[in-house]
Amino acid sequence: MKMLLIVFRDSLEEEIHGLLKELSVNAFTELHKVGGTGETGAAFHSFAWPGMNALVLTALPEDQADRVVEGLKGFRDQRTQQQHGVKIPLRVFVLPCLQVV
């Protein structure tokens, strides 16, 4: 199994949820109002850094995890192209996962 940790600006929530549904991700945990800073800027829900991030965790079999990662990469690439090369606030991390209970 693999654990996907998907971090994205909350303004992308609807699109990310739609993509996860399309990719048959039926179980996940989501955290809202996650602050942070990175390559696409800061998100701290303040005047200086408006917006917040959301974080999705989902444990998937390896083949499905690989498909989801490819789907998210495609989404990122399409949106980046639409924005004339400006990167969108979306990051995906993959961790090994062992369910013990």
VOBA-1610 file (N, C-alpha, C; in pm, whole numbers, padded with zeros to 5 digits, always signed):
BEGIN
Met+00084-00120+00000Met+00000+00000+00000Met+00088+00125+00000Lys+00026+00231-00047Lys+00092+00362-00046Lys-00003+00464+00016Met+00053+00556+00092Met-00022+00668+00147Met+00007+00790+00062Leu-00097+00849+00003Leu-00080+00973-00070Leu-00115+01088+00022Leu-00029+01185+00028Leu-00050+01308+00103Leu-00061+01418-00002Ile-00181+01470-00020Ile-00210+01566-00126Ile-00238+01701-00061Val-00156+01799-00091Val-00171+01934-00035Val-00208+02029-00149Phe-00312+02108-00128Phe-00358+02197-00234Phe-00427+02319-00173Arg-00430+02428-00248Arg-00501+02549-00206Arg-00650+02516-00200Asp-00715+02564-00097Asp-00856+02529-00077Asp-00945+02572-00194Ser-00901+02666-00273Ser-00979+02708-00390Ser-00987+02598-00496Leu-00901+02497-00487Leu-00902+02384-00580Leu-00984+02266-00529Glu-01046+02280-00412Glu-01110+02168-00345Glu-01212+02095-00433Glu-01300+02168-00496Glu-01405+02106-00578Glu-01344+02023-00692Glu-01244+02079-00757Glu-01180+02009-00868Glu-01103+01885-00820Ile-01036+01896-00707Ile-00961+01782-00652Ile-01059+01672-00611His-01168+01708-00545His-01269+01609-00507His-01325+01539-00631Gly-01354+01615-00735Gly-01405+01557-00858Gly-01306+01461-00921Leu-01181+01499-00920Leu-01077+01413-00976Leu-01061+01285-00895Leu-01062+01297-00762Leu-01052+01179-00677Leu-01170+01084-00702Lys-01289+01140-00717Lys-01407+01057-00745Lys-01391+00987-00879Glu-01347+01062-00979Glu-01325+01008-01113Glu-01222+00894-01111Leu-01123+00904-01022Leu-01017+00804-01011Leu-01051+00694-00910Ser-01178+00689-00868Ser-01230+00585-00777Ser-01163+00585-00640Val-01127+00703-00591Val-01079+00715-00453Val-01201+00736-00366Asn-01243+00629-00298Asn-01368+00631-00222Asn-01348+00654-00073Ala-01224+00649-00027Ala-01197+00667+00116Ala-01075+00757+00134Phe-01094+00864+00209Phe-00982+00953+00239Phe-01015+01035+00362Thr-00912+01094+00417Thr-00927+01187+00529Thr-00882+01324+00479Glu-00959+01428+00514Glu-00926+01562+00468Glu-00914+01656+00587Leu-00811+01736+00582Leu-00789+01841+00683Leu-00805+01976+00613His-00877+02066+00677His-00902+02199+00622His-00823+02304+00700Lys-00811+02420+00640Lys-00744+02534+00703Lys-00602+02501+00747Val-00527+02444+00652Val-00388+02409+00675Val-00301+02522+00621Gly-00218+02579+00705Gly-00130+02687+00663Gly+00003+02633+00618Gly+00076+02713+00543Gly+00209+02673+00501Gly+00265+02766+00397Thr+00388+02739+00360Thr+00453+02818+00256Thr+00539+02726+00172Gly+00552+02759+00046Gly+00629+02675-00044Gly+00653+02744-00176Glu+00678+02663-00277Glu+00716+02713-00408Glu+00613+02807-00470Thr+00484+02782-00442Thr+00380+02866-00502Thr+00332+02976-00408Gly+00403+02997-00298Gly+00370+03107-00208Gly+00316+03060-00074Ala+00283+03157+00009Ala+00235+03130+00145Ala+00082+03127+00147Ala+00030+03050+00243Ala-00115+03043+00265Ala-00137+03036+00415Phe-00166+03150+00475Phe-00181+03157+00620Phe-00310+03226+00664His-00403+03247+00573His-00530+03312+00603His-00510+03444+00679Ser-00427+03528+00621Ser-00403+03659+00679Ser-00409+03763+00566Phe-00406+03888+00603Phe-00409+03993+00502Phe-00289+03981+00408Ala-00172+03955+00465Ala-00049+03947+00386Ala-00045+03819+00301Trp-00097+03708+00355Trp-00095+03579+00285Trp-00235+03518+00285Pro-00322+03565+00196Pro-00460+03516+00195Pro-00467+03371+00148Gly-00576+03306+00183Gly-00599+03169+00140Gly-00547+03068+00240Met-00596+02948+00227Met-00551+02838+00311Met-00534+02716+00221Asn-00467+02617+00275Asn-00452+02490+00206Asn-00547+02389+00266Ala-00566+02281+00193Ala-00633+02162+00244Ala-00536+02047+00222Leu-00557+01940+00296Leu-00469+01825+00289Leu-00555+01699+00287Val-00529+01611+00191Val-00600+01484+00180Val-00500+01372+00202Leu-00537+01278+00286Leu-00460+01155+00306Leu-00544+01039+00258Thr-00486+00953+00175Thr-00557+00834+00131Thr-00461+00718+00116Ala-00498+00604+00171Ala-00418+00482+00161Ala-00476+00397+00049Leu-00391+00361-00047Leu-00438+00291-00166Leu-00343+00176-00203Pro-00397+00075-00270Pro-00308-00027-00327Pro-00212+00041-00426Glu-00095-00017-00444Glu+00008+00049-00525Glu-00038+00086-00665Asp-00108-00004-00734Asp-00148+00026-00871Asp-00247+00143-00876Gln-00340+00149-00782Gln-00435+00260-00779Gln-00365+00389-00740Ala-00272+00382-00644Ala-00197+00501-00604Ala-00121+00558-00723Asp-00060+00472-00802Asp+00014+00518-00919Asp-00079+00587-01020Arg-00200+00532-01039Arg-00298+00594-01130Arg-00341+00730-01078Val-00363+00740-00947Val-00405+00868-00888Val-00296+00972-00903Val-00171+00934-00878Val-00059+01027-00895Val-00054+01076-01040Glu-00067+00985-01136Glu-00066+01025-01277Glu-00182+01119-01309Gly-00300+01091-01253Gly-00415+01178-01273Gly-00392+01317-01217Leu-00332+01325-01099Leu-00304+01454-01037Leu-00196+01530-01115Lys-00097+01458-01166Lys+00007+01522-01250Lys-00057+01580-01376Gly-00146+01503-01438Gly-00214+01552-01558Gly-00296+01676-01530Phe-00367+01675-01417Phe-00446+01792-01376Phe-00355+01913-01356Arg-00244+01891-01283Arg-00148+02000-01259Arg-00094+02055-01390Asp-00053+01967-01480Asp+00006+02011-01606Asp-00095+02088-01691Gln-00219+02040-01693Gln-00323+02108-01771Gln-00349+02249-01715Arg-00364+02257-01584Arg-00390+02388-01521Arg-00270+02483-01538Thr-00149+02431-01526Thr-00028+02513-01544Thr-00023+02568-01685Gln-00057+02484-01782Gln-00059+02529-01921Gln-00166+02638-01941Gln-00284+02620-01881Gln-00390+02720-01892Gln-00348+02853-01832Gln-00260+02848-01733Gln-00213+02970-01666Gln-00079+03017-01721His-00048+02977-01843His+00072+03021-01914His+00199+02993-01834Gly+00207+02873-01776Gly+00328+02830-01707Gly+00334+02859-01559Val+00235+02931-01506Val+00233+02960-01362Val+00191+02834-01288Lys+00275+02788-01194Lys+00247+02665-01121Lys+00127+02682-01028Ile+00047+02576-01018Ile-00068+02581-00928Ile-00026+02525-00792Pro-00093+02567-00685Pro-00060+02521-00551Pro-00115+02380-00525Leu-00042+02280-00574Leu-00078+02139-00558Leu+00051+02060-00544Arg+00062+01984-00438Arg+00178+01897-00417Arg+00127+01760-00374Val+00195+01655-00418Val+00158+01519-00382Val+00283+01447-00333Phe+00271+01383-00218Phe+00380+01307-00159Phe+00333+01163-00142Val+00422+01067-00163Val+00389+00926-00150Val+00474+00867-00039Leu+00406+00798+00055Leu+00474+00735+00167Leu+00438+00586+00168Pro+00532+00501+00209Pro+00495+00361+00227Pro+00390+00350+00336Cys+00299+00255+00323Cys+00188+00245+00418Cys+00162+00099+00452Leu+00151+00072+00580Leu+00118-00061+00628Leu+00001-00049+00723Gln-00112-00108+00689Gln-00228-00106+00777Gln-00207-00213+00884Val-00214-00173+01012Val-00188-00267+01120Val-00311-00298+01203Val-00417-00222+01191Val-00543-00250+01263Val-00658-00237+01165
//
